[in-house]
């Protein structure tokens, strides 16, 4: 997440894919066909896209003000 304010608009899909694969395979030990919303609900985590875009918005808000 370091520097996500700058690079966050790129490669979000790749990061999401890696996070879900890790959570499904190693953390929860479920099949890859498990729905993503169940993985996020079970772990209590949010998709990285939400936190990256939040950081980007806050960064630009701080630059403007």
LINWOCOR-V723430 format. One record per residue. N is the residue number from 0. RES is the residue in one letter. D_FIRST is the distance of its C-alpha to the first C-alpha in Angstrom with 1 decimal. Layout:
n->N res->RES d_first->D_FIRST
n->N res->RES d_first->D_FIRST
//
This chain:
n->0 res->X d_first->0.0
n->1 res->X d_first->3.8
n->2 res->X d_first->6.1
n->3 res->X d_first->5.2
n->4 res->X d_first->8.6
n->5 res->X d_first->10.4
n->6 res->X d_first->9.5
n->7 res->X d_first->8.6
n->8 res->X d_first->12.3
n->9 res->X d_first->12.5
n->10 res->X d_first->12.1
n->11 res->X d_first->11.0
n->12 res->X d_first->14.0
n->13 res->X d_first->13.3
n->14 res->X d_first->10.0
n->15 res->X d_first->12.2
n->16 res->X d_first->15.0
n->17 res->X d_first->13.6
n->18 res->X d_first->12.4
n->19 res->X d_first->15.9
n->20 res->X d_first->17.7
n->21 res->X d_first->16.4
n->22 res->X d_first->17.2
n->23 res->X d_first->20.6
n->24 res->X d_first->21.7
n->25 res->X d_first->20.8
n->26 res->X d_first->20.0
n->27 res->X d_first->22.6
n->28 res->X d_first->24.7
n->29 res->X d_first->25.7
n->30 res->X d_first->26.7
n->31 res->X d_first->24.5
n->32 res->X d_first->26.7
n->33 res->X d_first->25.6
n->34 res->X d_first->24.4
n->35 res->X d_first->20.8
n->36 res->X d_first->21.7
n->37 res->X d_first->23.4
n->38 res->X d_first->20.5
n->39 res->X d_first->18.3
n->40 res->X d_first->21.4
n->41 res->X d_first->22.2
n->42 res->X d_first->18.9
n->43 res->X d_first->18.2
n->44 res->X d_first->14.7
n->45 res->X d_first->13.7
n->46 res->X d_first->12.5
n->47 res->X d_first->8.9
n->48 res->X d_first->10.7
n->49 res->X d_first->11.9
n->50 res->X d_first->8.9
n->51 res->X d_first->7.5
n->52 res->X d_first->11.1
n->53 res->X d_first->11.8
n->54 res->X d_first->9.4
n->55 res->X d_first->11.1
n->56 res->X d_first->14.4
n->57 res->X d_first->14.2
n->58 res->X d_first->13.4
n->59 res->X d_first->16.4
n->60 res->X d_first->18.5
n->61 res->X d_first->18.2
n->62 res->X d_first->19.2
n->63 res->X d_first->22.1
n->64 res->X d_first->23.4
//
